[in-house]
């Protein structure tokens, strides 16, 4: 095959399904035949009001899995290997990279934002961004969830959350759902908070011990009523109201993790935060070597992920079926997966 179909973003609302030449991998690169690619909120942001991070035109998609089709010089990945992509491209030479914090690389780029990504039949990426997961034997639709799970794994690791501690996850969406699962998996007791009863039901299935429908009472009141004190509070919604809620619920010594990106400035009362000895922890993306293997391990620990992603869409439906619902805040699924080889919608296969 010498040509492929790809979803190329040219500007706000301008996503085109194009025929393009299949790229050839250079030294240190691999060509991946894409079998599944997730669509997330950052894709929707670029589609609706970008460019924010993208270098246009660009093939979107940074949450993808597939099989190795070809490799360049210096790459030892076997042809046909099932891989997941961490998407983050780091130099390996700067101070953060040498410390293993590759997500903070001084020359960091992301496949699907600054270079072409996985919403295409084929994608060329640095082999260092790929993890061979053939031995796990997981379904491709499940593996398409690895990158967002890695973001959750990274946030939990950054927070220092451990077994026996209490955590709050506010916002059970495309990252909050995985964060709930990752937090519960370390043995923490999780209180999940959301405006949707359906998403709270999902949070319980993912390991949340307790749930709170936003607006029924404050997080602080819920914690007090249950006799619990939150050690770590994750704000995932990215809303000012959500941040105010977790700050109000944080007792002295708590760790606050703003996972969701705030679109407006929020008050920073350093005096009171200092006196309460709060720890405010930033978290961004994930470190491939540290977080991606753990993400795949967590995905393998659950038999079925259909409650997170139950339907897979063809490439032609990226805009109408995935990006536009996310932009409106009305996506039916927690995670929408695109199969670039599919001609029509199909049921997701997770076993």
C-alpha positions in Angstrom: 0.0 0.0 0.0 1.4 3.3 -1.0 -1.4 5.7 0.0 -3.5 6.0 3.1 -6.5 7.9 4.5 -5.9 10.4 7.3 -7.9 13.0 9.3 -6.0 16.2 8.8 -6.8 19.4 10.8 -6.4 22.7 8.9 -8.1 25.0 11.4 -11.1 25.4 13.7 -13.9 23.2 12.4 -11.8 22.3 9.3 -11.0 18.6 9.5 -10.5 16.8 6.2 -10.2 13.1 5.4 -7.4 13.0 2.8 -5.5 10.5 0.8 -1.8 10.8 1.6 1.3 8.9 0.8 2.2 6.3 3.4 5.3 7.7 5.1 8.7 5.9 5.2 10.4 5.4 8.5 13.8 7.0 8.9 16.6 6.0 11.4 15.2 5.4 14.8 11.6 5.5 13.5 8.8 3.0 13.0 5.8 2.8 10.8 2.7 1.6 12.6 -0.4 0.3 10.9 -3.1 1.9 13.2 -5.8 -0.4 14.5 -7.4 2.0 17.0 -7.0 5.6 18.1 -8.8 7.4 21.0 -10.2 10.9 20.7 -9.8 13.2 23.7 -10.6 16.6 25.0 -7.4 18.2 23.7 -8.2 17.0 20.2 -11.6 18.6 20.6 -10.0 21.9 21.8 -7.8 22.0 18.7 -10.7 21.3 16.5 -13.0 23.8 18.0 -10.7 26.8 18.8 -7.2 25.9 17.8 -4.5 26.0 17.1 -3.5 25.9 20.7 -0.7 23.4 20.7 -1.0 22.1 17.1 1.3 23.0 14.2 -1.2 23.0 11.3 -1.9 21.2 9.1 -1.5 18.0 11.2 -3.0 14.6 11.4 -4.7 14.4 14.8 -4.6 11.5 17.2 -2.2 10.8 20.1 -3.9 7.8 21.8 -3.2 5.0 19.3 -2.3 1.3 19.0 -1.4 -0.8 16.1 1.2 -3.2 14.6 4.7 -2.5 13.4 4.7 -2.3 9.6 8.2 -1.2 8.9 11.2 0.1 10.8 14.2 2.4 10.1 17.8 1.8 10.9 18.7 1.2 14.5 15.2 -0.1 15.5 14.8 -3.6 16.9 11.0 -3.8 17.1 9.9 -6.9 15.3 7.6 -6.5 12.3 4.0 -7.4 13.2 4.5 -6.5 16.9 1.5 -5.0 18.7 2.5 -1.7 20.1 1.0 1.2 22.0 2.3 4.7 21.6 3.1 7.1 24.4 2.9 10.0 21.9 5.4 12.2 23.8 8.6 12.8 21.9 11.6 13.7 24.1 15.3 14.5 23.3 16.8 12.1 25.9 19.6 14.6 26.5 18.3 17.5 28.6 18.3 17.5 32.4 14.6 16.3 32.8 15.2 13.5 30.3 18.3 12.4 32.0 16.3 12.2 35.3 13.6 10.1 33.6 11.1 13.0 33.5 10.8 12.8 29.8 7.4 14.5 29.8 9.2 17.7 30.9 11.7 17.6 28.0 12.9 21.0 27.0 12.2 20.1 23.3 9.0 18.0 23.9 6.7 17.3 21.1 3.6 15.2 20.8 2.4 13.0 17.9 -1.0 14.2 16.8 -0.2 17.8 17.9 3.1 19.0 16.6 3.8 16.1 14.2 1.3 13.8 12.4 -0.6 11.4 14.7 -2.7 8.2 14.7 -6.0 9.2 13.1 -4.8 7.6 9.9 -4.3 4.2 8.5 -0.5 4.5 9.1 1.6 6.7 11.3 5.4 7.2 11.5 6.8 7.9 15.0 10.1 7.6 16.8 10.4 4.0 18.0 11.2 5.3 21.5 7.6 6.3 21.9 6.4 2.8 21.3 5.9 -0.1 23.8 5.7 -3.7 22.5 2.7 -5.2 24.2 2.3 -8.3 22.1 2.9 -10.6 25.1 -0.1 -9.2 26.9 -2.5 -10.5 24.3 -5.0 -7.7 24.8 -7.6 -6.6 22.3 -6.7 -3.6 20.1 -9.7 -1.7 21.3 -8.5 -2.1 24.9 -5.0 -1.1 24.0 -6.3 2.2 22.5 -7.0 3.2 26.1 -3.4 2.9 27.2 -2.3 6.5 26.7 -5.1 8.1 28.8 -4.6 5.4 31.4 -0.9 6.4 31.5 -1.9 10.0 32.2 -3.9 8.8 35.2 -1.0 6.5 36.4 1.3 9.5 36.2 -1.0 11.7 38.2 -1.4 9.1 41.0 2.4 8.7 41.1 3.0 12.4 41.3 0.5 12.7 44.2 2.2 10.1 46.3 -1.2 8.4 47.0 -0.7 5.0 48.7 -2.7 2.1 50.1 -5.0 3.0 53.0 -5.3 6.7 52.1 -8.4 8.6 51.1 -8.7 10.3 47.7 -11.2 12.5 46.0 -11.6 12.5 42.3 -13.8 15.3 41.0 -14.9 14.9 37.4 -15.4 11.4 36.0 -14.7 11.9 32.4 -12.1 10.8 29.9 -9.3 11.1 32.5 -11.2 11.0 35.7 -12.6 7.5 35.0 -9.1 6.2 34.5 -7.8 8.1 37.5 -10.5 6.5 39.7 -9.3 3.1 38.6 -5.6 3.9 39.0 -6.2 5.4 42.5 -8.2 2.4 43.7 -5.6 0.1 42.2 -3.0 1.4 44.7 -5.3 0.5 47.6 -6.7 4.0 48.2 -10.3 4.6 49.2 -11.8 6.8 46.5 -14.7 9.3 46.7 -15.8 10.1 43.1 -17.7 13.3 42.4 -19.6 14.1 39.2 -22.9 15.7 38.0 -23.9 12.5 36.2 -25.5 9.5 38.0 -24.4 7.2 35.1 -20.8 8.3 35.5 -20.9 7.8 39.2 -22.2 4.3 38.6 -19.2 3.7 36.3 -16.9 5.1 39.0 -18.2 2.5 41.5 -17.5 -0.2 38.9 -14.0 1.2 38.5 -13.3 0.9 42.2 -14.7 4.0 43.9 -15.8 3.2 47.5 -18.2 6.1 47.6 -19.8 8.6 45.2 -21.3 12.0 45.4 -23.7 13.6 43.0 -22.3 17.2 42.6 -24.8 19.7 44.0 -26.4 17.4 46.6 -23.9 18.6 49.2 -20.3 19.8 49.3 -17.4 17.5 49.2 -16.3 18.8 52.6 -19.7 17.9 54.0 -19.7 14.4 52.5 -16.2 13.7 53.9 -17.2 15.0 57.3 -20.4 12.9 57.3 -18.4 9.7 56.5 -15.7 10.5 59.1 -13.0 10.6 56.4 -10.2 13.1 55.7 -8.9 13.3 52.2 -5.2 12.8 51.9 -5.2 13.6 48.1 -7.8 15.6 46.1 -7.7 15.4 42.3 -9.6 18.1 40.4 -10.2 16.8 36.9 -13.0 18.9 35.6 -10.9 22.0 34.9 -13.6 24.2 36.2 -13.3 27.1 38.7 -16.2 25.6 40.7 -14.4 22.3 40.9 -11.2 23.8 42.1 -13.0 25.8 44.7 -14.8 22.7 45.9 -11.6 20.6 46.4 -9.8 23.5 48.2 -12.7 24.0 50.5 -12.6 20.2 51.3 -8.8 20.1 51.9 -7.8 19.9 55.5 -4.2 20.9 56.6 -1.6 18.6 55.2 -3.6 17.6 52.1 -2.2 17.1 48.6 -4.1 18.9 45.9 -3.6 17.9 42.3 -5.1 20.1 39.5 -5.3 17.5 36.7 -7.8 19.5 34.7 -6.5 22.6 33.0 -8.1 25.8 34.3 -9.2 28.1 31.5 -9.2 31.2 33.8 -6.9 32.4 36.6 -7.9 31.2 40.1 -7.0 32.8 43.4 -3.8 31.7 45.0 -4.0 32.5 48.7 -0.4 31.5 49.5 -0.6 32.7 53.1 -3.4 30.3 54.1 -2.0 27.5 51.9 1.4 27.8 53.6 -0.2 27.8 57.1 -2.2 24.7 56.2 0.9 23.0 54.7 -0.9 22.1 51.5 1.1 20.4 48.8 0.0 21.5 45.3 1.2 19.0 42.7 1.3 19.7 39.0 0.9 16.8 36.6 1.3 16.8 32.8 1.1 14.0 30.3 3.1 10.9 31.4 6.7 9.5 31.3 6.6 6.7 28.8 9.1 4.4 30.5 7.6 4.8 34.0 3.9 5.1 33.3 3.0 3.3 30.0 3.9 -0.3 31.1 1.9 0.2 34.3 -1.1 1.5 32.3 -1.1 -1.6 30.2 -0.9 -3.7 33.3 -4.0 -2.0 34.8 -5.9 -2.4 31.5 -5.1 -6.2 31.7 -6.5 -6.3 35.2 -10.1 -5.8 34.1 -11.8 -8.2 31.8 -14.1 -5.7 29.9 -13.8 -2.0 29.2 -17.1 -1.7 27.3 -18.5 0.6 29.9 -15.8 3.1 29.0 -15.7 2.5 25.2 -18.5 0.3 23.8 -18.6 1.5 20.2 -15.8 2.1 17.6 -16.3 4.6 14.8 -14.8 4.8 11.3 -12.4 7.5 10.3 -15.2 9.3 8.3 -17.1 10.0 11.6 -14.2 11.6 13.6 -15.7 15.1 13.4 -19.4 14.4 13.7 -19.2 11.4 16.0 -16.3 12.2 18.3 -14.9 15.8 18.1 -18.2 17.7 17.9 -19.9 15.8 20.8 -16.8 16.4 23.0 -16.9 20.1 22.1 -20.5 20.3 23.2 -19.8 18.4 26.3 -22.3 15.7 25.3 -20.2 12.7 24.3 -22.1 9.5 25.0 -19.0 7.4 25.7 -16.3 8.1 28.2 -13.8 7.4 25.4 -14.5 7.3 21.7 -12.2 5.0 19.6 -11.6 5.4 15.9 -10.7 2.4 13.7 -9.1 3.8 10.5 -9.7 0.5 8.7 -13.4 0.3 9.5 -16.1 1.3 7.0 -18.9 1.6 9.5 -19.5 1.7 13.2 -18.9 -1.5 15.1 -19.2 -2.9 18.7 -15.9 -2.5 20.6 -14.1 -5.7 21.3 -12.3 -5.9 24.7 -11.6 -9.7 25.0 
